[in-house]
Amino acid sequence: VFQAYYQLEARGWIEARERSGYFVRAPRRAAGRSETSPRIHLLQGGDSDLVMEVLERTSRRDVVPFASPFPNPRLFPLEQIGRVMAEAARGLSPAQTVDGLVGGKEALRQAIAVRYLQRGVTVSPDEIVITNGALEALNLSLASVAAPGDAVVIESPGFYGAKQALHRLGMRAVEVPVHPVDGIDLQRLDEAIIRSGAVACWLMPSHQNPLGISLGDAKKRELVEMVTRRGVALIEDDVYGEMSFDHQPSRPAKAWDRAGVVLHCSSFSKCLAPGYRVGWVAAGVNASAVSRMKLNTTLMSTMPGQLGLARYLDQGSYARHLRKLQHGLAAQATAYMRAVQEFFPAGTRMQPPTGGYFVWLRLPEEVDAVDLYRRALAQGISIAPGPMFSNAALHRSCVRINFSIDLDARALNALRVVGALATAMQRTAAARQIGSVY
Ligand SMILES: Cc1ncc(COP(=O)(O)O)c(C=O)c1O
């Protein structure tokens, strides 16, 4: 009977009155919100609206989610992670629930430092700050090294989270083009830094989102030398760093950082435990500023999550999981590229990704990617159109595809449909051009 009371109380049907018992609550009208009010309030401003729209539509269960930013959840040892999380939560002593307030749990920071060593980077656990996913790490890094009004270099095409963060913090975005095969041009980057007086760069040297390509080691070293020379902080977004298709794990630019100017941000969201929201930044000379900002904003990250991941990393099965993941994704990349070659219009170009789970398609220029996105969506398929990844609505004929989605009959057919739509759009545009000539 008491269990029933407790449950009814928890659901708001009854209330306990001291020394009197339980009473049915008077129904209370919810203020404001009506059934018809929209679930998501879109941000103001062109391409942010597009990003929100694409992400929202992609999350629907009945849509084939090629536009998804998430890895296919089937790729992760979720049962095993669930087990270690439960063990960690059960074994949590009262003192453990609150220690690790500054910087995060020591055991996890040490385990992450060991991962760095395995990638050829020496990082002290003291410069690591645990965060709620990489996105918080990136935002805290940005706010620690730049102030409102400052110029910050970002990539085009690049991760839309960067331009949104700059916009929110009142900073100026300086977009530098990233070549779909060769990556960022360091000469142009240097010129952009000098011209704009930028105080920081937010870049993805490995498995860039959305291009899927990486800079070679020599270029990463040169990049770090350049920002060091210019006195500029490098916020390195390396969320796909552990998902390299090479047998060797890719080395982050942080590996060449002697002056501590690189704030290397990553998480377990893409490679091990999506949804658990555990990330970090190895912030170099900015570690205490980032740590202070973390304390002032979200205090600390979930303790069972941190302890569970530390426990998982300690068990020794992570390297095996990563090998399997990399192997599986590399095979998926090949299968997707083959299908694109078969179904998409002649003249579609793509560069084999070096890691991660995105491939960037450059369609014939007559194909408008936003238009293609809308037509595909009408058929229950989402693709990420190029203008999502730039401030200036560039990349109008480009599309990002998430190839971690199982390439089963439904997905294969969806690729065929998108390819046919693009081909039809190209033909119509070509016929219109011929018509206008005559
Ligand atoms: C390039 C890039 N950086 C950062 C993030 C955010 O990572 P997390 O989920 O760990 O916050 C994402 C997620 O979509 C991403 O694609």
The ligand as an ORCA input file, in Angstrom:
! r2SCAN-3c Opt
* xyz 0 1
  C      33.166     17.572    -35.230
  C      32.427     17.395    -33.953
  N      32.907     17.934    -32.827
  C      32.258     17.794    -31.659
  C      31.087     17.094    -31.565
  C      30.413     16.962    -30.233
  O      30.862     15.804    -29.574
  P      30.167     15.299    -28.222
  O      28.955     14.520    -28.626
  O      31.176     14.475    -27.537
  O      29.809     16.521    -27.447
  C      30.551     16.516    -32.718
  C      29.273     15.798    -32.658
  O      28.484     15.759    -33.561
  C      31.243     16.656    -33.936
  O      30.800     16.100    -35.067
*
